[in-house]
């Protein structure tokens, strides 16, 4: 199915979705896609690879839109270059080699950061699995040794002697230490001052006597220790006073109200997530059953459902309460992995080759684990918030 991605945090925006959808031909479907740096995305269909770029940072223009389309039959090489700060995917064909000039070529997409490097590697793996093409993975290497120092050709004796003579002459001209001596005029030494005193260097040098008294370092440590004890004596009564339980007044009531508001926000967020995941889980279970049957027509028909797209958009657009940003990220990435798994199954069904059902189902299992981890974190946060409300309410009644 042609995947449509909403404006999720760190994922595709609407401009990239529109560019990719407009580039697709009738009946053409996206089987794998990943988001690069801001305003960049790459997609794989059954016929070609599409690189879309939008915005100032990706195109160099404020409202710029660029798209690169490379037919699989024309591609000569796909390179995944990794560096210390990120990775780049480069698509090479005859047209791309002639057009790869400028700071932002259309056949290159950039992935900055460890997380995006993983996405680049995932797309390369999908490309190899779905198209049977090989991706050249280029890791950072050390600087090459100069070839001039590595290769030395022996010269003829006459030429070698001439070269040595020329080198010796150049060295004599360049070095002031072995230059031709100039005639020096002897100069009389300046008369020494009568008051100058030069001690005999053979006599032993005078030794300065050490001052008798306490070591300065020990004195400094003693003063520092005294200051520490004085500070502890001053802070001890204040610390004991802070440990005493104060009656709940206006500040205690305000704290209880704030905790109740936070607990209510987490509970509402958890309920909304449960409703959305219920629809997505039922759709995913039905699709996995169709994949197990290996019925290609049924897989293509089931892949046209838009429920996973709708759930993905709604979860990505929802604002997570404080402390649940990581849980939301797990949910969004898990739902995106489900969409990619559906697209991969549709691509395998549209191919004439036999389907690898186990590999397709394993992609759904990985996505389910990520979604389960995010849902578990939300439940734990909800339980902790309810416990905090109960504790504050109980302490207020005792007071």
TORNU-146982 format. One record per residue (C-alpha): residue in three letters; x, y, z. Coordinates in steps of 0.2 Angstrom, whole numbers, padded with zeros to 4 digits, always signed. Example, Ala and Ser with C-alpha at 12.3 -4.5 7.8 and 13.67 -1.06 7.14 Angstrom:
REM residues 2
ala+0062-0022+0039/ser+0068-0005+0036/
//
This chain:
REM residues 399
unk+0000+0000+0000/unk+0006+0018-0003/unk+0011+0023+0014/unk+0006+0041+0020/unk+0016+0048+0034/unk+0009+0063+0045/unk+0019+0076+0053/unk+0026+0066+0068/unk+0040+0072+0078/unk+0057+0067+0070/unk+0047+0059+0055/unk+0040+0064+0038/unk+0031+0080+0036/unk+0016+0083+0025/unk+0027+0091+0011/unk+0038+0075+0009/unk+0022+0064+0009/unk+0015+0075-0005/unk+0031+0074-0015/unk+0032+0056-0014/unk+0013+0053-0018/unk+0014+0064-0033/unk+0029+0055-0040/unk+0021+0038-0039/unk+0013+0031-0055/unk-0004+0023-0055/unk-0004+0006-0046/unk+0014+0010-0039/unk+0016+0006-0021/unk+0029+0011-0008/unk+0037-0005+0000/unk+0050+0004+0012/unk+0053+0021+0017/unk+0064+0031+0030/unk+0066+0049+0035/unk+0083+0057+0035/unk+0088+0074+0042/unk+0075+0088+0043/unk+0066+0089+0026/unk+0073+0073+0018/unk+0066+0056+0015/unk+0069+0041+0004/unk+0056+0028-0002/unk+0057+0011-0011/unk+0044+0005-0023/unk+0043-0010-0035/unk+0051+0000-0049/unk+0062+0014-0042/unk+0070+0023-0027/unk+0063+0041-0023/unk+0073+0054-0014/unk+0062+0069-0008/unk+0068+0085-0001/unk+0059+0100+0006/unk+0063+0116+0015/unk+0078+0127+0017/unk+0090+0115+0026/unk+0087+0102+0013/unk+0086+0112-0004/unk+0094+0129+0000/unk+0077+0138-0004/unk+0064+0143+0009/unk+0050+0134+0000/unk+0060+0123-0011/unk+0055+0105-0016/unk+0066+0093-0024/unk+0064+0075-0029/unk+0076+0062-0037/unk+0069+0047-0045/unk+0080+0032-0050/unk+0074+0017-0059/unk+0080+0000-0052/unk+0085-0006-0069/unk+0096+0010-0071/unk+0105+0010-0054/unk+0123+0005-0055/unk+0127+0006-0037/unk+0120+0010-0020/unk+0132+0016-0007/unk+0130+0018+0012/unk+0144+0029+0019/unk+0146+0030+0037/unk+0156+0043+0047/unk+0159+0049+0065/unk+0143+0060+0065/unk+0131+0050+0054/unk+0129+0042+0037/unk+0124+0045+0019/unk+0115+0035+0006/unk+0120+0038-0012/unk+0111+0032-0027/unk+0122+0030-0043/unk+0117+0029-0061/unk+0122+0037-0077/unk+0110+0052-0074/unk+0115+0054-0056/unk+0134+0054-0060/unk+0132+0068-0072/unk+0121+0078-0060/unk+0130+0075-0043/unk+0137+0093-0042/unk+0134+0106-0029/unk+0131+0106-0010/unk+0115+0097-0011/unk+0114+0084-0025/unk+0097+0075-0028/unk+0105+0057-0027/unk+0111+0059-0009/unk+0101+0059+0008/unk+0109+0062+0024/unk+0106+0054+0041/unk+0114+0063+0056/unk+0115+0055+0073/unk+0116+0037+0080/unk+0097+0034+0078/unk+0096+0040+0060/unk+0111+0029+0056/unk+0101+0014+0062/unk+0087+0020+0050/unk+0099+0021+0035/unk+0105+0004+0039/unk+0087-0003+0040/unk+0083+0005+0023/unk+0098-0003+0016/unk+0093-0020+0023/unk+0076-0018+0016/unk+0083-0013-0001/unk+0094-0029-0002/unk+0080-0040+0004/unk+0066-0034-0008/unk+0076-0030-0023/unk+0091-0043-0022/unk+0103-0028-0025/unk+0119-0026-0015/unk+0123-0011-0005/unk+0141-0005-0003/unk+0144-0001+0015/unk+0159+0010+0017/unk+0165+0013+0035/unk+0177+0027+0040/unk+0195+0022+0038/unk+0212+0030+0043/unk+0221+0042+0031/unk+0231+0033+0018/unk+0250+0033+0018/unk+0259+0044+0005/unk+0263+0034-0010/unk+0279+0044-0013/unk+0286+0037+0004/unk+0280+0019+0000/unk+0288+0017-0018/unk+0306+0020-0021/unk+0313+0016-0039/unk+0332+0013-0040/unk+0341+0025-0052/unk+0356+0022-0062/unk+0373+0025-0054/unk+0377+0041-0064/unk+0360+0048-0062/unk+0361+0044-0043/unk+0378+0053-0041/unk+0371+0068-0051/unk+0356+0069-0040/unk+0366+0067-0024/unk+0378+0082-0030/unk+0363+0093-0034/unk+0355+0089-0017/unk+0371+0092-0008/unk+0373+0109-0017/unk+0355+0114-0012/unk+0358+0109+0006/unk+0374+0119+0007/unk+0364+0135+0000/unk+0349+0132+0011/unk+0358+0128+0028/unk+0367+0143+0036/unk+0377+0131+0047/unk+0387+0124+0032/unk+0387+0139+0021/unk+0404+0146+0014/unk+0414+0154+0029/unk+0416+0173+0028/unk+0431+0182+0033/unk+0429+0187+0051/unk+0438+0202+0058/unk+0445+0199+0075/unk+0437+0209+0088/unk+0444+0214+0105/unk+0433+0208+0120/unk+0424+0222+0129/unk+0432+0227+0145/unk+0423+0219+0160/unk+0416+0230+0173/unk+0427+0231+0189/unk+0412+0229+0200/unk+0407+0212+0191/unk+0409+0197+0202/unk+0411+0180+0195/unk+0411+0165+0208/unk+0422+0150+0205/unk+0411+0137+0196/unk+0421+0123+0205/unk+0416+0129+0222/unk+0400+0121+0229/unk+0385+0131+0228/unk+0377+0138+0244/unk+0362+0129+0251/unk+0348+0139+0257/unk+0343+0134+0274/unk+0325+0128+0277/unk+0314+0138+0288/unk+0310+0129+0304/unk+0291+0129+0307/unk+0275+0120+0303/unk+0272+0114+0285/unk+0261+0126+0276/unk+0251+0112+0267/unk+0247+0105+0284/unk+0241+0122+0291/unk+0230+0124+0275/unk+0222+0107+0278/unk+0219+0111+0296/unk+0210+0127+0292/unk+0200+0119+0279/unk+0194+0105+0291/unk+0190+0118+0304/unk+0179+0127+0292/unk+0170+0111+0287/unk+0166+0107+0305/unk+0159+0125+0308/unk+0148+0124+0293/unk+0141+0107+0298/unk+0138+0114+0316/unk+0128+0129+0308/unk+0118+0118+0295/unk+0113+0104+0307/unk+0099+0114+0316/unk+0092+0120+0299/unk+0092+0102+0292/unk+0083+0095+0308/unk+0070+0109+0306/unk+0067+0105+0288/unk+0064+0087+0292/unk+0050+0091+0303/unk+0033+0089+0295/unk+0024+0105+0292/unk+0005+0107+0292/unk-0003+0107+0275/unk-0008+0124+0271/unk-0011+0133+0255/unk+0006+0126+0248/unk+0001+0108+0253/unk-0016+0110+0245/unk-0009+0118+0229/unk+0003+0103+0228/unk-0011+0091+0230/unk-0021+0099+0216/unk-0006+0099+0204/unk-0003+0081+0207/unk-0021+0077+0204/unk-0021+0087+0187/unk-0005+0077+0182/unk-0013+0061+0186/unk-0029+0066+0177/unk-0019+0070+0161/unk-0009+0054+0162/unk-0025+0044+0164/unk-0034+0053+0149/unk-0019+0050+0139/unk-0018+0032+0143/unk-0037+0029+0139/unk-0035+0038+0122/unk-0020+0027+0118/unk-0029+0011+0123/unk-0043+0015+0111/unk-0032+0019+0097/unk-0021+0004+0099/unk-0036-0008+0101/unk-0041-0003+0083/unk-0023-0005+0077/unk-0021-0022+0085/unk-0036-0029+0078/unk-0032-0023+0060/unk-0014-0030+0063/unk-0020-0047+0069/unk-0031-0049+0054/unk-0017-0044+0042/unk-0005-0057+0050/unk-0018-0070+0048/unk-0019-0066+0029/unk+0000-0067+0028/unk+0000-0084+0036/unk-0012-0090+0023/unk+0001-0085+0009/unk-0014-0079-0002/unk-0006-0065-0012/unk-0023-0058-0018/unk-0029-0057+0000/unk-0013-0049+0006/unk-0015-0035-0008/unk-0033-0032-0003/unk-0030-0031+0016/unk-0015-0019+0013/unk-0026-0006+0006/unk-0034-0003+0023/unk-0031+0015+0030/unk-0033+0011+0049/unk-0015+0009+0053/unk-0012+0026+0044/unk-0025+0035+0054/unk-0020+0027+0071/unk-0002+0032+0067/unk-0007+0050+0063/unk-0017+0052+0079/unk-0004+0045+0091/unk+0009+0056+0083/unk-0001+0072+0084/unk-0006+0069+0102/unk+0003+0079+0116/unk+0011+0067+0129/unk+0010+0072+0147/unk+0027+0077+0156/unk+0038+0062+0158/unk+0030+0051+0144/unk+0040+0058+0129/unk+0050+0042+0128/unk+0034+0031+0129/unk+0026+0041+0115/unk+0042+0039+0104/unk+0041+0020+0107/unk+0023+0020+0101/unk+0026+0030+0086/unk+0041+0020+0080/unk+0031+0004+0083/unk+0016+0009+0073/unk+0028+0015+0059/unk+0037-0002+0059/unk+0020-0010+0057/unk+0016+0001+0042/unk+0033-0004+0034/unk+0029-0022+0038/unk+0012-0021+0029/unk+0021-0012+0014/unk+0034-0026+0013/unk+0021-0039+0013/unk+0012-0030-0001/unk+0028-0029-0011/unk+0031-0048-0008/unk+0013-0052-0014/unk+0015-0041-0029/unk+0031-0051-0034/unk+0031-0067-0044/unk+0043-0075-0032/unk+0039-0086-0017/unk+0035-0076-0001/unk+0046-0078+0015/unk+0031-0078+0028/unk+0043-0081+0043/unk+0053-0065+0039/unk+0037-0055+0036/unk+0029-0060+0052/unk+0046-0057+0062/unk+0044-0038+0057/unk+0027-0037+0065/unk+0034-0046+0081/unk+0048-0032+0082/unk+0035-0018+0080/unk+0023-0027+0093/unk+0038-0027+0106/unk+0041-0009+0104/unk+0023-0004+0106/unk+0021-0015+0121/unk+0036-0007+0129/unk+0028+0011+0127/unk+0011+0005+0133/unk+0019-0003+0149/unk+0028+0014+0153/unk+0012+0023+0152/unk+0003+0011+0163/unk+0018+0012+0176/unk+0017+0031+0175/unk-0002+0031+0178/unk+0000+0019+0193/unk+0013+0030+0201/unk+0003+0046+0199/unk-0012+0038+0207/unk-0001+0032+0222/unk+0006+0050+0224/unk-0012+0057+0225/unk-0017+0044+0238/unk-0001+0048+0248/unk-0004+0067+0248/unk-0023+0065+0252/unk-0019+0054+0267/unk-0006+0066+0274/unk-0018+0080+0272/unk-0032+0071+0282/unk-0019+0067+0296/unk-0014+0085+0298/
//
